[in-house]
Amino acid sequence: MATGTLPSVVNAYKVPLTLFLLIYIGPLNCQQFVIPFKAPSDCGAEEFFDISSLSCVRCGSNQRRSTTGLSCICKNGYQTLTTEKASITCQPCPSDKPSVTTGGFGCIRCPGSLSDEGKCQCPPGNVLVERDVNGNLLEEAICEKCNGNSPSFSVPNHSGDRCERCQASFSNISCLCNPPNVLAEGLCFPPGSLSTNVNPSVNYAELKFSVQSAWFIKNLYTSSAACLIFSNLTACQALGNMCVMNMHSLSSVSTDACGLFNTIFRSRAALSSTQDISYWRVNLPWLYYGDEPGLASRVLQTDPVPIGFSFRGRNKNTDIKLLAAVYNVRGEFLRWEQVGGRNLQLCPETTTKQAAAFSFGTAYQESCDISVAELLGTHPEPMFYDVFMDLGGGENRKLLPLPTLVYNQQYNGRFINQESMKNWYLSRRMFVVDTLSGREKSTDSLPKVIRVANSVKIRFQLVPRTQEGQVFTPLMTVTYKDVPITDINTQTVTITFAVEYEMDQNEARIKTDTALGVMGGVAVLYSLLKTVSWKRRISSPLIDVETMLKFFLFYAGDLANVFFAVTVGTGLYWLILYKTLKAQQFVSVLLPLPAQEEQFVTYIGCAFALKAFQFLHKLSLQVSIDVFFIDWERPRSKANRTVQVSATGKPKRDPSPVSIWRTYFVANEWNEIQTIRKISPTFQIIAVLFFLEVLGFSNLALRDPWPTLQRSSQAYIPPYSLMLRYGLAATLWLCIGLLQVIFFTVFHEHFVEDKIRQFVDLCSISNISVLLLSHRCFGYYIHGRSVHGHADTNMEEMNNNLNRESESLCGQRGLLPNTEIQTFQVSLTNRLRSQYDRIREQINSRHGPSRPMDAFSANQFEQRARGYQTMNHFLGSIIDHAYPDMDYIVKDKLMFERVIGMEFLEPSEKSIFYNDEAHSFSDVLFYGNEATLLIFDTLFFCVVDLGSQSFVLAAVLTCVQQMIFRLIRNTLGRKNLVRKTLVDKRFLI
């Protein structure tokens, strides 16, 4: 019956209960909970902070807040009766037992006076006893006197509740440190052993002031005296730590930390050294190597480390193992610790990235900003490290001490470690953060200044000509920064940790300079040869200012090629050699340091500047050449036309004119081919970016020996080497450019189109020859005289002519009978050039004010037209050998003449037409200067990249540069064409 009652009752109330819960819980779902904020410091004197409710709660009667503020305790004179649950009850002690026991749970009668806390206190040298041996509370406390005499030698302990043996520094008669002995921090020192007038100041030379350190005031004399008199190991370590906190600085003051350490160091000269190291005296820490001049170079560059680093094979060894002996500020040895992680590397990087610092050959650098508040919280006391390199050896494991170069160390006021190596003063122990020595009032106060190792750098130097991957003793360089405390929440410190590798670059530098010197001398001779050739081509025997200027312009271009060849060769050499170190048994080369690359970057800048001069020089020559189109077409009938002469108004009969459209068409085609190139600049840029950024070739320029193209996002990415970056970018740009030139020359020109040969064909079809004069007496001639006699004809006759020519039913196109050669290099006589200039003056002369073309007078235009006809007739007659005194001969150039670009024969009586099957008239176009353009683009791309460290930006700016110079070349070239050929610019589209 009872078991069935409950369900029925529940069912009876189920509906009302559900309705009640919905009504009650509904508002709760929408309620916003808010509590007041309280901190322990907000609670009053009779309140404590309840950690459960996060609020201030009032203490009970006869209670007060504890020192922590998180509980209540009984007031003085009140004993604790119970601690049930979360509360206590306090009851006053009776008048016959007015004192509260040490535990607070009982009352007792005192043998003497009471302390301020209402507890019994005993005279000095006595301990308080409140319970018997069984733990029963006595009616009256007892003050037991400790026996400080032999043989007990006991004194009260720090708590004053038991007797213990006094410190060994006291005499063997009594525990009393009687005058004239000196009592300091519980130690008794004999008089005269060490002056008590020590200098507890910490010098902050960077800030130009010093601080009277509370830690030094408390411990400097005690540690020094205990180390000197009792050879206390911990005291000696603590003294050494205080010297390290002063950055190992030595001065004439012998009573500061380092002065006292050196005093003790010298006093141990007669004793044996530690580990057979003369700089490591017995019982003392090893702080210095010695101050004799040149010691640093002997330590760092004499004996190699007895292990080798390799990148493959059974002897593969790329791990750098560093161990540190860790001491606290009190001189206590804590542990042996692997260097890495968060001891010397303070930046919050992942373990994988931090471990990359100790992979041999990987240039490592990490930097970050850490707040002063974080440093104060994580480093309340400094830790000190003696760093060693683990050489391995199994059971006979060996360690190599790493010398330390403290960059801020002073020696008699000089920053000696900022001078040359011969003056360096190497040291050993180091710390990372010191927030203790800068505290003035007490060791618990906020420091006035903190000292941080803002730069820690470990350097490995490869042994010259090593074939076993050996390095000299690594050097650790530490730079400290003094940070005055103003606002710990806003102040930050920049921390840097780096590992770098270097080798002696003198041999490589000598080879580079030798190559520059030899090739530079050859460039001088070649430039002189160019200058002589230029003088011959302008027919000027005098050496004047213009000649010197030309020489320097030629030399600028040739010297640019020298710098370019040497820098690209050097960059490619290091790229191949360093990135294939894995194929070698042992490490034999290391990359130059960034500082050692500065001279290399200077060479690149020189190459770019000189190549820019050469490019602008060639550009100015191309837009100022003399051009004339010789029209061979003649009227085909004797029909005349009537022309009205403006001067007299009388009619005049002229032959039917020859159409000018063929000349316009050839001029327009010439205008179009002025900026064609043997490569596609757009494809060049896209291809280079594809290899560098998409395929990851840019990773080959990183300062590590691994030739991997793809890197994990979790892996450490070392900085780029400027030398590798330049060598990679320049080589890739040149290779893609050369492949394009080969493809264009071998395939495109033979199977798609060859615009240069097409232009020559167009001249023949149009019956137009072209004379190009790049120098006063030198230039190029394209023989376009039609073998059919006429080109101004209809479509049917034109097709018949072409068919006859393809079937060899007519003569050949060459200048000489039965030859096909249509292009020539021409070397003109001075007489021919003078006549050419006289006719040119007639074409270019203008009388009266200059006005637009459509406003010119008929006389002026007719005069220029007659000049044009005169020039056309004159040049045609020259080609037809009509002037015996200005005749010419046709011959082949000698091979040596082609190689050096100079003609041995001077055209004194007759001009010389050199057969030119290579169509070298393209030298006055972009097409014939592809090498100069390719090198200029390469240098421009690399210079922008080295300055911005961005291949994408370099590609964009290179593209913009190409467009700008192409526009300049087209614009100025068109203007020159209009000026020299009288072709209206409206026909050049």
PyMOL commands that set and color helices and strands:
alter all, ss='L'
color gray80, all
select helices_A, chain A and resi 2-29+40-42+214-230+233-245+257-267+295-300+351-358+372-378+394-396+416-418+421-423+506-538+545-579+581-583+594-622+661-675+681-694+697-701+722-751+755-766+795-806+830-844+853-855+858-879+884-886+895-900+920-924+927-948+951-981+985-987
alter helices_A, ss='H'
color red, helices_A
select strands_A, chain A and resi 47-50+55-58+63-65+72-74+78-82+89-92+99-100+107-108+126-131+137-145+154-156+163-165+182-184+187-189+201-204+209-212+273-274+277-281+322-327+333-338+364-371+384-392+398-401+404-406+430-431+433-434+449-461+475-484+492-502+626-631+640-644+651-655+768-773+778-782+823-827+888-891+911-915
alter strands_A, ss='S'
color yellow, strands_A
deselect
rebuild
show_as cartoon
